[in-house]
């Protein structure tokens, strides 16, 4: 089970936990769990950001409420957030998903054009 990054623990445990977390988050299993969760929310007509109620779009994040069932997550272990609310949930500075997207496009145009 991954350790939340703010929990005090020894460095080796954090590294092992983060490696396990990163492996799972990039796995086909996690992709399937996320897709099933989003499909479930769509069927229930609850496919909105858990915080701001913005309607779902492709850039939304599935957030773990806890890691009790890590790797075999149940829907009650998960929440759906828009990128801005997910960043706020983790205490990151609010960054506009679309703002960063536009900056990446502008950089590419500068390189190309």
N, C-alpha and C positions, 0 to 999 in steps of 0.2 A: 504494500500500500504506500503510495507516495506521501511524503511529508509536506504539509503546506509550507511554502517558502519562508513564512514568518515564524515558524516554530523553532525554538532553540534545540539544537541537537548537534552531534559531532559531524564534521564535514564529510566523512566517508559515507555515512548513512544518507545524507542529503544527496550526494552525487549518485549513489546507487538508486535511491528513490526517484530522482529526476530522470535517470536513464530509463528506468522501468516506465515512468509516466510518459516520457517522450516516445518510447517504443509503442506503447498502447495507443497514444493519441494519433500516431501516424499509421496505425494498422487498419487492415480491411475490416476487422471486427468492430472497431470504433466507428468507422464510416457507416457500417450497416446499422449499428445502434442509433447513431445520430439520424440517419435517414428514416428509420422506423419511428423514432420519437417525433420527428417533424411531421411525418405522415399521420401519426396518431393525433397530434395537435390540430392538424388541418381537418381531420374527420370530426373532431370535437368542436371545431370552430373556435379554437383557442390559440391559433397560431399568430401570436403577437408577442412583443417584448414584455417580459414579466414585470419590468419597471415602468416604462413610459407608454406601453400599450401600442407602440408603432406596429403597423401590419408587417408581417414577415416578408423578407426579400432574401436573396441568395447569400448575402454577406453576414447573416445572423450567426451568433455563437451559441453552442450548447455548453452550458456551465454545470459543473458538478456541485451539488449542494453539500455532498459529503463523499467520502471515498470508502464507505462501508462495503460496497459491492463492486469495487474497482475491477474492471475487466469483464464484469457481467452486470453492468449497470441496469437498474430498474428505472422505469420512467419517473417514479417518485424521487429518485436521486438526482434528477436533472431539471434544469430551467433553461428557457430560451431568452436570449438577450440580443438587442441590437448592439453593434460594436461600441457605440459611445457609452451605453449603460454598462456593458461588460467591462470596459476600461475603468469606469467609476467604481464598479463592484470590487475590483482588485486594487483600488486606490491609485491607479495611474492617472496622469494628467489627461484631461479629456482631449481626445484627438478625433477629429472628424475623419471617418473612414473615407468619405468622398473627397475631403480636402487632401488627404495623403494620396489618394488615387489620382487626383488632378495633378498633384506635384510630380508623380511618377510619369504621367503622360507628358507634361511639360519638359521634363528632363530628356525624355526620349525624343521629343520634337527638336530640342536644342541640338542633340547629337546627330539626328537625321538631317535636319534642315539647316 
